Amino acid sequence: MTIFALIGAGLVGIQVAHYFNLTNDPGKIDVNDRYFYSIKDKYNQDFRQKKDTTNFVIQDFDVYHRILILNRYYPKNAAYIMHALEESHNEKEAMQMIRACEMYLRKNNRYKAEVKRYRESKYTNRPKRTKESIFDWMNISEWNDFKIACAKDQKVIDSVAEMTGVEARLIVSCLVGEQIRLFNSKREAFKKWIRPMKILSVESQYSFGVTGIKELTAKNIEKHLKDPSSVYYLGPEYESFLDYNTSDTLTERIDRLTDYRNHFYSYMYAAIFLKQVKMQWERAGFPIDDRPEILATLFNVGYPQSVPKSNPRVGGSSIAIYDKVHSFGAISYEFYYSGELFDLFPFKPKRFDWNAEI
């Protein structure tokens, strides 16, 4: 009876406790509550998206600087924030992610000093922004015409890249060097055909096709494909890449390079040349895989000046664009690393892939 009496008393006690809210857990105020409150609306006030006259949203670069500062101390967290920003494009939330980390950095005077230096320089030394490219020749109106024309050839360029194992962007960098001098508003051909139709210029006199392949260069490209003793030899699997369908190789060579409707062979000859000189320099002990500017220069100057050495020079033809002179190699280099047309022709893990679909 005593046990049942105790149980009954306990149940009555529980009911009483419920009635007077005695069982409610009052919880615990987080030690950082004041911090949470202080940042609640802070970035809402600081964050601004600005628009220029073209309605292009200029991303606030503050968040990227803050990620870089955080990366010096906690790279793992900085990497997570950067990934989230790349995926969501939400700079406001990224900054809130940074502030969440900063809750644990309030006593890190070195970190706070870096943030302070950035904030002070941001307001006193903010550079003037411009809508133009840092590469001045990309600011001419003809450049936009070229990009439209080049995009039309994406499929055929990708096809050549897949067959040869030469990165499409590297091929296009040589195309840019050749075409940009032809995209000149002073030229009658540009006014009559290229600008209105947004097409690439097909050369048909001293150089041929959209990549400006000289006939002698084309013949040497073909010869090196079939010569195992050549320093440019790529292997037996490449020997038949440029075989002819007729005995009149001269006519067929010119016809395939100057085809206005299909630029396949212009890109094929360019890609094979790039791969051949890459092999020549590699065999000599001076690899140039990581030097698109040197590869483009060699493409422009041809086999005779392709002499492997430890200190190759960037150059090639001088190209005047609105009275300012650029070298072929420099133009190709600037395009390659400019980010222009990157959605169509991105970087690949390797510029030369030997596992191409042959």
LUMGU-746412 format. One record per residue: x, y, z of N, C-alpha, C in turn; residue in one letter. Coordinates in steps of 0.001 Angstrom, whole numbers. Atoms other than C-alpha are relative to their C-alpha. Layout:
- X,Y,Z,X,Y,Z,X,Y,Z,a $
...
***
This chain:
- 836,-1201,0,0,0,0,878,1261,0,m $
- -897,-1158,-69,2895,2349,773,531,362,-1382,t $
- -539,-224,1364,4299,1896,-2792,-1013,719,-845,i $
- 1054,-634,815,938,2741,-4397,-251,1429,448,f $
- 207,-1350,-524,623,5761,-2125,1080,947,-527,a $
- -1110,-819,507,4057,7036,-3228,-191,324,-1485,l $
- 238,-197,1438,3205,6517,-6937,-1077,1039,-215,i $
- 1106,-956,128,-70,8388,-6459,450,1407,318,g $
- -494,-1330,-370,1690,11242,-4745,861,594,-1101,a $
- -853,-468,1092,4199,11396,-7592,-812,515,-1168,g $
- 840,-416,1134,1460,11603,-10252,-670,1331,287,l $
- 627,-1280,-357,-283,14355,-8354,1021,1134,-104,v $
- -1056,-1022,71,3020,16192,-8104,278,426,-1429,g $
- -256,-302,1418,3560,15961,-11865,-1076,903,-561,i $
- 1105,-825,490,101,17367,-12576,128,1439,508,q $
- -169,-1345,-566,774,20255,-10231,1116,749,-720,v $
- -1145,-630,674,4120,20916,-11870,-385,484,-1384,a $
- 458,-404,1332,2500,20951,-15339,-877,1233,86,h $
- 974,-1087,-122,-218,23298,-14129,730,1337,199,y $
- -708,-1238,-301,2276,25854,-12831,1240,205,-897,f $
- -1110,-113,968,4721,25381,-15821,1371,-251,644,n $
- -1259,255,-676,7331,24059,-13443,914,-935,-781,l $
- -827,944,764,8539,21459,-15996,597,646,-1243,t $
- -554,-666,1187,9325,23996,-18738,1489,263,198,n $
- -1443,-269,-61,13104,24176,-19541,227,1445,-414,d $
- -171,-1407,334,13967,27863,-19391,1063,222,-1061,p $
- -1049,-145,1006,16904,27203,-21824,1163,816,522,g $
- -1204,-713,-397,20262,28958,-21812,313,1039,-1063,k $
- -346,-1060,932,21143,32259,-23423,1424,-234,-484,i $
- -1332,252,549,24076,31740,-25757,940,1133,384,d $
- -986,-1004,-415,27232,33509,-24678,253,1025,-1104,v $
- -237,-912,1122,27412,35067,-28147,-1270,713,-450,n $
- 1271,-606,392,23869,36382,-28146,160,1455,-436,d $
- -186,-1410,358,25031,39992,-28181,666,131,-1375,r $
- -667,-32,1305,27274,39219,-31166,-1008,-248,-1112,y $
- 1021,301,1003,24389,37641,-33074,-887,1219,-246,f $
- 876,-1162,129,22279,40695,-32355,710,1131,-737,y $
- -738,-1118,596,25019,43098,-33411,178,-165,-1505,s $
- -205,210,1437,25448,41474,-36821,-1303,-269,-736,i $
- 1285,382,589,21750,40812,-37424,-292,769,-1284,k $
- 314,-823,1165,21288,43689,-39821,1220,705,-572,d $
- -1195,-742,406,24865,44831,-40254,285,-108,-1482,k $
- -330,130,1413,25477,43364,-43671,-1143,450,-892,y $
- 1117,-564,764,22003,44327,-44812,249,1475,-278,n $
- -265,-1423,149,23147,47907,-44264,1220,242,-881,q $
- -1240,-208,736,26629,47491,-45733,-96,-441,-1452,d $
- 19,622,1320,25741,45382,-48753,-773,837,-999,f $
- 660,-735,1067,24942,47203,-51943,340,-671,-1325,r $
- -257,441,1362,24547,45916,-55470,-150,1204,-892,q $
- 11,-1188,831,25451,48612,-57924,-198,-393,-1458,k $
- 219,259,1416,24372,48814,-61534,593,1140,-815,k $
- -508,-1042,866,26153,50637,-64306,-1010,247,-1105,d $
- 948,-418,1026,24591,52100,-67426,-439,-1137,-901,t $
- 382,1136,835,24499,48716,-69149,-820,-1013,783,t $
- 797,868,-874,22497,47184,-66248,739,-1264,408,n $
- -792,1144,-446,25361,44781,-65533,244,139,1489,f $
- -155,-64,-1455,25372,43963,-61832,1471,-179,350,v $
- -1392,74,-430,28792,44721,-60424,56,-654,1363,i $
- -69,703,-1276,29564,42238,-57699,863,783,980,q $
- -751,-661,-1048,30724,43747,-54458,1189,-890,345,d $
- -1173,852,-177,34304,42542,-54177,456,-96,1446,f $
- -398,52,-1407,34494,43101,-50414,18,-1428,531,d $
- 113,1345,-541,33396,39560,-49674,1183,-866,-418,v $
- -1131,806,461,36222,38100,-51766,1264,331,792,y $
- -1143,-387,-819,38819,40091,-49835,-93,-624,1384,h $
- 169,556,-1345,37371,38915,-46566,256,-1507,7,r $
- -274,1439,113,37478,35291,-47737,1504,-237,-53,i $
- -1456,151,104,41150,35747,-48636,677,199,1349,l $
- -570,-226,-1336,41909,37141,-45188,-271,-1207,893,i $
- 352,1168,-816,40048,34283,-43490,830,-1214,-411,l $
- -749,1148,518,41919,31804,-45707,1393,-97,615,n $
- -1327,5,-619,45193,32819,-44049,-17,-667,1373,r $
- 112,540,-1353,43880,31537,-40728,-741,-1336,35,y $
- 806,1223,20,41223,28912,-41452,-377,-327,-1451,y $
- 248,270,1421,41546,27758,-45091,-1164,-953,-256,p $
- 1112,929,196,39026,24965,-44626,-1326,745,-22,k $
- 1242,-774,-44,36261,27380,-43645,-92,965,-1176,n $
- -18,-916,1149,37311,29848,-46338,-390,-733,-1279,a $
- 325,796,1187,37063,27070,-48934,-1496,-296,-62,a $
- 1445,265,-47,33531,26198,-47807,-785,1247,-412,y $
- 715,-1247,323,32467,29842,-48033,137,329,-1478,i $
- -219,-290,1417,34027,30279,-51459,-838,-906,-880,m $
- 817,942,769,32293,27170,-52727,-1474,401,28,h $
- 1396,-414,-137,28953,28365,-51382,-281,1237,-846,a $
- 161,-1226,780,29468,31749,-53035,-30,-305,-1493,l $
- -34,364,1417,30348,30178,-56384,-1291,-686,-434,e $
- 1211,732,341,27269,27982,-56257,-1257,869,91,e $
- 1228,-766,-246,24725,30472,-54914,31,1418,-563,s $
- -163,-1393,441,26144,33820,-56119,-681,969,975,h $
- 665,-811,-1018,24687,35182,-52890,1068,577,925,n $
- -1083,-612,-762,27278,37581,-51500,-433,371,1419,e $
- 502,-358,-1324,25075,38660,-48616,130,-1180,956,k $
- -89,1178,-869,24866,35116,-47229,1448,-418,213,e $
- -1420,334,-150,28578,34565,-47879,633,866,1083,a $
- -531,-871,-1032,29375,37584,-45744,-513,-406,1383,m $
- 516,490,-1281,27124,36220,-43027,759,-1250,441,q $
- -814,1177,-318,29120,32964,-43229,1336,437,598,m $
- -1267,-531,-520,32281,34991,-42683,-188,507,1425,i $
- 252,-544,-1335,30744,36751,-39695,-225,-1116,1028,r $
- 155,1135,-909,29800,33387,-38217,1368,-503,457,a $
- -1361,419,-352,33490,32448,-38332,665,1033,905,c $
- -644,-1062,-764,34526,35811,-36940,-422,28,1468,e $
- 426,117,-1393,32587,35036,-33784,1121,-627,832,m $
- -1087,678,-694,35602,32861,-32888,1354,680,-232,y $
- -1244,-705,282,38170,35390,-34071,42,1371,679,l $
- 77,-1315,-622,37190,38322,-31872,1204,313,877,r $
- -1184,-224,-824,40279,37818,-29707,1296,-175,-794,k $
- -1184,157,850,42610,37253,-32651,369,1378,-556,n $
- -340,-1377,358,44197,40691,-32866,660,115,-1370,n $
- -668,-38,1306,46248,39823,-35913,-1037,-38,-1129,r $
- 1068,75,1005,43158,38834,-37901,-768,1314,-51,y $
- 773,-1237,-61,41277,41902,-36723,775,1156,-633,k $
- -822,-1066,581,44191,44123,-37758,-10,-67,-1528,a $
- 40,155,1460,44170,42679,-41284,-1320,484,-565,e $
- 1322,-455,446,40446,43262,-41622,-82,1520,77,v $
- 40,-1452,-171,40866,46805,-40307,790,694,-1107,k $
- -817,-606,1062,43665,47567,-42788,-743,-28,-1331,r $
- 758,85,1259,41488,46342,-45629,-1130,1019,-24,y $
- 1128,-943,-59,38502,48411,-44487,475,1430,-223,r $
- -504,-1364,136,40605,51543,-44217,455,288,-1422,e $
- -473,-202,1370,42222,51069,-47609,-1164,1,-983,s $
- 1163,96,887,38836,50255,-49149,-620,1371,-231,k $
- 666,-1293,115,37530,53723,-48454,948,1126,-401,y $
- -937,-1081,322,40710,55748,-48934,717,-213,-1323,t $
- -759,280,1222,42327,53989,-51882,-798,-793,-1025,n $
- 811,764,948,39404,52553,-53828,298,463,-1433,r $
- -332,-392,1368,40426,52486,-57487,-1244,339,-811,p $
- 1101,-344,891,38299,53891,-60251,-351,-1224,-840,k $
- 441,1150,777,36229,51188,-61914,-292,405,-1435,r $
- 285,-261,1401,35854,50912,-65645,-706,-1199,-605,t $
- 716,1081,676,33609,48891,-67919,862,-655,-1063,k $
- -835,501,1082,36450,48324,-70355,900,-1139,470,e $
- -960,1062,-292,38796,45370,-70561,1368,606,225,s $
- -1370,-460,-216,42332,45778,-69299,827,-197,-1268,i $
- -663,231,1283,43395,44418,-72711,-638,941,-1022,f $
- 624,-1087,753,42824,47520,-74806,-555,-425,-1356,d $
- 482,393,1329,42435,45740,-78151,-1321,-766,64,w $
- 1293,663,-163,39409,43893,-76733,-1138,1009,207,m $
- 1017,-1029,-179,37596,47208,-76340,-506,562,-1329,n $
- 461,-483,1299,37195,47815,-80070,-1284,-738,-386,i $
- 1292,596,366,33782,47141,-81587,172,-1261,-832,s $
- -236,1172,843,35281,44637,-84033,186,-1281,825,e $
- -218,1167,-851,36147,42349,-81118,-1307,-742,260,w $
- 1298,643,-205,32470,41684,-80430,-457,-722,-1261,n $
- 335,672,1264,31972,40857,-84115,769,-1310,-112,d $
- -815,1214,55,34831,38372,-83907,-552,-1088,912,f $
- 494,994,-956,33401,36666,-80831,-1255,-698,-518,k $
- 1210,599,573,30060,36121,-82552,370,-964,-1111,i $
- -427,847,1116,31798,34733,-85634,694,-1263,503,a $
- -739,1143,-553,34064,32479,-83564,-956,-1010,629,c $
- 971,888,-652,31116,31082,-81594,-695,-903,-1006,a $
- 642,807,1036,29617,29856,-84856,827,-1235,-349,k $
- -889,1121,325,32626,27558,-85262,298,-886,1206,d $
- -310,764,-1213,32515,26080,-81766,-10,-1508,-246,q $
- 125,1453,191,31365,22639,-82873,1158,-573,-801,k $
- -1083,526,831,33994,22230,-85562,1334,113,737,v $
- -1235,-132,-792,36752,23530,-83249,60,-1100,1048,i $
- 47,1079,-1000,35660,21112,-80519,252,-1357,-644,d $
- -204,1263,713,35611,18317,-83087,1482,-229,-271,s $
- -1440,99,263,39216,19023,-84099,758,-241,1294,v $
- -663,169,-1296,40241,19311,-80454,-139,-1435,501,a $
- 239,1366,-446,38691,15940,-79691,813,-1000,-818,e $
- -743,919,874,40365,14268,-82673,1504,65,216,m $
- -1452,-183,-92,43837,15714,-82146,520,-15,1429,t $
- -456,-92,-1379,43928,16039,-78371,639,1336,316,g $
- -520,-1341,-253,44860,19718,-78642,-1137,849,563,v $
- 1025,-790,-670,42931,22006,-76290,-627,1009,-960,e $
- 718,-918,888,40255,23994,-78136,397,1449,260,a $
- -339,-1390,-308,41167,27212,-76318,1365,371,-574,r $
- -1319,-250,572,44770,26885,-77483,-110,216,-1513,l $
- 231,-176,1441,43590,26488,-81084,-593,1379,-269,i $
- 660,-1295,191,41358,29546,-80727,965,1151,252,v $
- -961,-1073,-258,44240,31598,-79315,820,313,-1244,s $
- -697,-223,1264,46028,31116,-82633,-939,629,-1030,c $
- 1006,-595,879,42828,31931,-84507,-136,1498,288,l $
- 129,-1409,-388,42543,35203,-82560,1152,810,-571,v $
- -1168,-718,500,46090,36210,-83452,-63,247,-1494,g $
- 93,-125,1454,45398,35628,-87132,-1154,883,-429,e $
- 1213,-688,446,41898,37087,-87338,-100,1454,442,q $
- 259,-1332,-536,42102,40206,-85194,548,1093,-894,i $
- -525,-1021,920,44249,42038,-87731,-891,154,-1223,r $
- 909,-54,1146,41651,41205,-90392,-1328,638,370,l $
- 1227,-650,-470,38792,42495,-88244,304,1488,168,f $
- -396,-1402,53,39590,46045,-89253,-1054,774,-765,n $
- 1109,-738,617,36822,48520,-89969,428,814,-1211,s $
- -489,-739,1173,39064,50194,-92575,45,-889,-1243,k $
- -74,931,1131,39095,47079,-94758,-1371,-130,-671,r $
- 1254,115,740,36491,46864,-97475,-679,-1337,241,e $
- 570,1339,-224,36038,43125,-96934,-717,-58,1341,a $
- 640,-9,-1316,35247,43779,-93293,-1348,722,-75,f $
- 1234,-776,113,32641,46414,-94149,-1067,-753,-801,k $
- 957,611,927,31066,44348,-96918,-502,-1352,456,k $
- 382,1372,-314,31061,40808,-95561,101,-355,1489,w $
- -284,524,-1338,32597,40210,-92158,-926,589,1060,i $
- 845,-615,-1033,30733,42744,-90011,-1481,-309,-208,r $
- 1441,260,160,27255,42375,-91588,-384,-1451,264,p $
- 346,1420,-100,27375,38562,-91649,570,-662,1247,m $
- -654,556,-1200,29487,38077,-88494,647,-1349,-319,k $
- -713,1209,401,31768,35555,-90194,1495,224,117,i $
- -1445,-97,-37,35469,34790,-89963,528,254,-1408,l $
- -612,-309,1287,37747,36002,-92728,817,-1193,-483,s $
- -727,1125,593,39030,33228,-95016,1036,551,-969,v $
- -1073,-503,873,42395,34138,-96521,215,-961,-1166,e $
- -127,847,1197,43125,32902,-100020,1133,432,-927,s $
- -1111,-421,853,46347,34517,-101264,1326,-575,489,q $
- -1307,467,-473,49653,34188,-99389,-145,-999,1148,y $
- 354,942,-1058,48143,32446,-96379,-1429,-439,-265,s $
- 1296,566,355,45052,30286,-96422,-850,-342,1222,f $
- 952,391,-1027,41936,29705,-94380,-129,1008,1112,g $
- 237,-924,-1109,40797,31290,-91137,1184,75,946,v $
- -1172,-22,-882,44043,30398,-89337,1269,412,-733,t $
- -1146,-541,740,46334,31714,-92097,1139,-974,-203,g $
- -1032,1013,241,48201,28515,-92975,642,247,-1359,i $
- -704,-142,1283,50869,29025,-95668,87,-1362,-679,k $
- -11,1271,728,51015,26400,-98399,1221,-848,372,e $
- -1197,755,-350,54620,25425,-97582,-121,-598,1397,l $
- 208,513,-1362,53726,25072,-93903,-946,-1195,-26,t $
- 957,1106,109,50755,22875,-94819,680,-1258,-538,a $
- -713,1147,573,52994,20629,-96944,926,-631,1031,k $
- -907,528,-1020,55513,20302,-94102,-761,-697,1127,n $
- 831,661,-1018,52758,19480,-91603,-341,-1402,-471,i $
- 363,1305,576,51651,16649,-93904,1208,-935,-25,e $
- -1209,821,107,55224,15437,-94444,437,-543,1358,k $
- -442,422,-1336,56081,15324,-90727,-933,-1048,607,h $
- 924,1011,-509,52976,13251,-90048,421,-1404,-403,l $
- -317,1323,549,54378,10411,-92145,1475,-375,131,k $
- -1444,243,-92,58084,10626,-91282,408,-359,1426,d $
- -367,429,-1355,59034,8541,-88216,1333,566,487,p $
- -1303,-540,-392,62526,10083,-88273,-64,1486,339,s $
- 142,-1427,-236,61176,13626,-87920,-148,293,1491,s $
- 136,-406,-1402,61482,15431,-84584,-1431,444,292,v $
- 1395,-424,-139,57879,16481,-85219,-983,-1172,-75,y $
- 856,1171,222,56551,12943,-85698,-887,-273,1216,y $
- 965,202,-1087,53409,12221,-83658,-347,-1464,246,l $
- 329,1411,-172,53115,8461,-84130,-821,-526,-1161,g $
- 701,608,1139,51583,6004,-86606,-1491,287,-30,p $
- 1441,-234,-46,48048,6741,-85416,-397,1336,-615,e $
- 300,-1314,579,48339,10270,-86804,346,82,-1491,y $
- -540,-80,1354,49853,9418,-90185,-1054,289,-1068,e $
- 1016,-140,1051,46577,9352,-92142,-946,1176,226,s $
- 912,-1102,-343,45032,12480,-90609,-292,928,-1174,f $
- 165,-972,1078,45570,14619,-93704,131,-639,-1386,l $
- -60,683,1300,45422,12027,-96483,-954,634,-999,d $
- 802,-602,1068,44021,13142,-99842,-888,-1021,-685,y $
- 941,853,741,41146,11792,-101880,309,-46,-1489,n $
- -347,-57,1424,42679,12708,-105258,1517,67,-140,t $
- -1435,-104,272,46094,12764,-106916,435,1456,-153,s $
- -307,-1426,142,45884,16544,-107377,56,633,1389,d $
- -99,-446,-1392,47142,17346,-103903,58,1519,134,t $
- -97,-1454,-80,47902,20998,-104658,-1382,639,18,l $
- 1347,-559,74,44334,21809,-105677,-814,-384,1226,t $
- 796,461,-1139,42822,19698,-102919,440,678,1299,e $
- -516,-666,-1204,45083,21278,-100287,-559,1420,117,r $
- 490,-1379,-11,44103,24821,-101255,-1518,17,207,i $
- 1464,40,-127,40433,23883,-101578,-433,-289,1430,d $
- 405,367,-1360,40268,22294,-98143,289,1133,987,r $
- -344,-1092,-899,41965,25292,-96507,-848,1250,-230,l $
- 742,-1237,317,39913,27962,-98279,-1496,-227,-95,t $
- 1437,281,2,36500,26361,-97852,-713,1035,871,d $
- 692,-1060,-733,34226,29237,-96854,-1075,-543,943,y $
- 1116,543,-781,31523,26999,-95464,451,-866,1174,r $
- -475,940,-1023,33581,24575,-93412,1483,259,261,n $
- -1377,-369,-351,36755,25627,-91590,739,-1141,695,h $
- -575,1155,-693,37569,22120,-90371,1497,-115,-221,f $
- -1419,217,277,40932,21850,-92116,868,1164,470,y $
- -769,-1122,-557,42030,25343,-91053,384,-299,1442,s $
- -263,317,-1404,41724,24206,-87451,824,-1278,125,y $
- -745,1257,-72,43085,20717,-88140,1490,227,-240,m $
- -1413,-281,263,46325,21986,-89683,621,770,1165,y $
- -519,-786,-1123,46724,24504,-86847,254,-891,1211,a $
- -134,874,-1165,46164,21863,-84160,1168,-963,-151,a $
- -1098,955,220,48565,19373,-85708,1347,712,85,i $
- -1253,-752,-105,51255,22037,-86094,358,221,1467,f $
- -260,-246,-1424,50912,22943,-82402,504,-1264,696,l $
- -403,1257,-645,51221,19303,-81398,1381,-440,-488,k $
- -1310,376,540,54209,18777,-83670,1130,796,650,q $
- -1080,-781,-620,56264,21677,-82276,74,-279,1497,v $
- -19,411,-1408,55234,20660,-78760,896,-1224,171,k $
- -813,1216,-61,56814,17250,-79460,1469,308,-279,m $
- -1377,-374,322,59928,18831,-81008,706,561,1230,q $
- -623,-632,-1160,60617,20952,-77935,99,-966,1172,w $
- -34,979,-1088,59765,18154,-75532,1138,-989,-196,e $
- -1087,934,301,62181,15774,-77253,1365,641,227,r $
- -1262,-715,-191,64884,18442,-77008,253,331,1468,a $
- -170,-256,-1430,64346,18708,-73266,-476,1361,457,g $
- 532,-1321,-356,62525,22054,-73293,-1515,25,-203,f $
- 1458,55,177,58800,21368,-72796,-637,1388,68,p $
- 678,-1302,43,56494,24284,-73626,-1516,-159,136,i $
- 1439,225,-200,53111,22789,-72696,-669,1152,735,d $
- 576,-1053,-835,52594,25582,-70170,272,1393,-543,d $
- -318,-1296,592,53561,28364,-72580,-844,240,-1257,r $
- 839,-241,1179,50590,29146,-74862,508,1140,-866,p $
- -528,-1131,766,52298,32387,-75870,1157,-405,-905,e $
- -1106,497,828,55351,30503,-77147,-539,-886,-1116,i $
- 613,849,1018,53239,27912,-78952,-643,849,-1095,l $
- 638,-879,984,51277,30721,-80633,1048,734,-834,a $
- -1079,-667,734,54480,32551,-81564,586,-927,-1052,t $
- -543,985,942,55863,29395,-83171,-979,-287,-1129,l $
- 1018,193,1025,52586,28871,-85008,75,1121,-1028,f $
- -54,-1163,884,52973,32339,-86451,1284,50,-833,n $
- -1280,-132,717,56679,32190,-87397,364,-1254,-784,v $
- -213,1212,781,56703,28561,-88617,1182,-850,439,g $
- -1037,974,-356,59101,25618,-88520,1418,563,48,y $
- -1402,-428,20,62350,27442,-89481,463,665,1288,p $
- -392,-701,-1227,62320,29526,-86293,-363,-766,1270,q $
- 318,828,-1166,61188,26717,-84024,1271,-728,422,s $
- -1281,537,-469,64551,26138,-82342,-70,-136,1514,v $
- 134,202,-1452,64218,24577,-78868,1145,619,786,p $
- -1001,-650,-851,66006,26540,-76155,-626,236,1371,k $
- 489,-190,-1373,65713,27344,-72476,-716,1326,199,s $
- 600,-1331,-179,64649,30958,-72978,-703,473,-1278,n $
- 713,-428,1217,62175,31177,-75887,-616,1381,177,p $
- 521,-1364,-40,60924,34637,-76776,-1394,77,-622,r $
- 1349,-236,520,57363,35801,-77338,84,1072,-1084,v $
- -36,-997,1069,56788,37645,-80599,-837,-413,-1192,g $
- 728,293,1234,55854,36982,-84183,-363,1277,-731,g $
- 404,-1142,802,54124,39312,-86607,-434,1171,865,s $
- 477,-1213,-663,53504,42903,-85555,-1376,337,-555,s $
- 1384,-243,405,49799,43647,-85620,-450,1349,553,i $
- 456,-1331,-407,48548,47237,-85568,-1514,-18,196,a $
- 1430,-89,-309,45171,47657,-83873,-272,1418,475,i $
- 257,-1411,-291,43964,51245,-83941,1291,728,371,y $
- -1284,-709,-93,47541,52499,-84324,886,-460,1155,d $
- -866,554,-1028,48876,50480,-81396,461,-1382,-447,k $
- -570,1234,532,51198,47622,-82291,106,-1067,1088,v $
- -89,1164,-886,50943,44192,-80658,690,-1122,-767,h $
- -564,1174,668,52823,40977,-81378,-1029,-1113,-30,s $
- 914,1135,140,51019,37856,-82520,-21,-824,1287,f $
- -75,821,-1209,52252,35914,-79488,-656,649,1198,g $
- 593,-704,-1135,51155,38594,-77022,-1517,19,-93,a $
- 1454,6,187,47656,38818,-78502,-576,-1366,354,i $
- 473,1356,-289,47258,35044,-78316,38,-279,1500,s $
- -156,187,-1447,48514,35011,-74721,-1084,744,761,y $
- 991,-797,-709,46211,37818,-73618,-1401,-571,-162,e $
- 1306,648,167,43198,36116,-75151,-79,-1253,861,f $
- 35,1294,-684,44112,32737,-73657,-334,177,1480,y $
- 206,-193,-1437,44143,34123,-70118,-1001,1109,325,y $
- 931,-1113,-218,41490,36835,-70572,-1326,-408,627,s $
- 1335,427,-437,38424,34746,-69716,-1055,217,-1070,g $
- 935,-203,1106,36783,35865,-72970,-305,-1349,-659,e $
- 464,1233,656,34730,33074,-74628,277,-1252,846,l $
- -354,1133,-859,35514,30883,-71614,-1121,-1031,84,f $
- 1118,948,-47,32026,29345,-71572,39,-948,-1191,d $
- -69,838,1201,32636,28046,-75097,1294,-797,-57,l $
- -1320,627,111,36343,27256,-74831,733,101,1339,f $
- -611,-56,-1343,37349,26540,-71211,1386,-639,21,p $
- -1263,707,-215,40695,25397,-69873,-277,-1491,149,f $
- 67,1440,-210,41275,21658,-69954,1116,-408,963,k $
- -1059,439,-911,43310,19646,-67432,1360,-88,-685,p $
- -1229,66,782,45886,19128,-70205,-221,712,-1329,k $
- 128,-657,1302,46546,21285,-73243,202,-988,-1147,r $
- -220,1030,999,47712,18198,-75110,-356,-1355,607,f $
- 470,1278,-523,45892,14935,-74548,308,-1080,-1020,d $
- -401,1060,948,47381,11820,-76114,-1035,-1102,-104,w $
- 1072,996,73,44222,9813,-75485,-1165,518,-827,n $
- 1045,-555,860,42318,11664,-78190,-674,-1122,-776,a $
- 731,992,785,39690,9832,-80220,496,2,-1429,e $
- -613,65,1327,41664,8847,-83278,-713,-1039,-857,i $
***
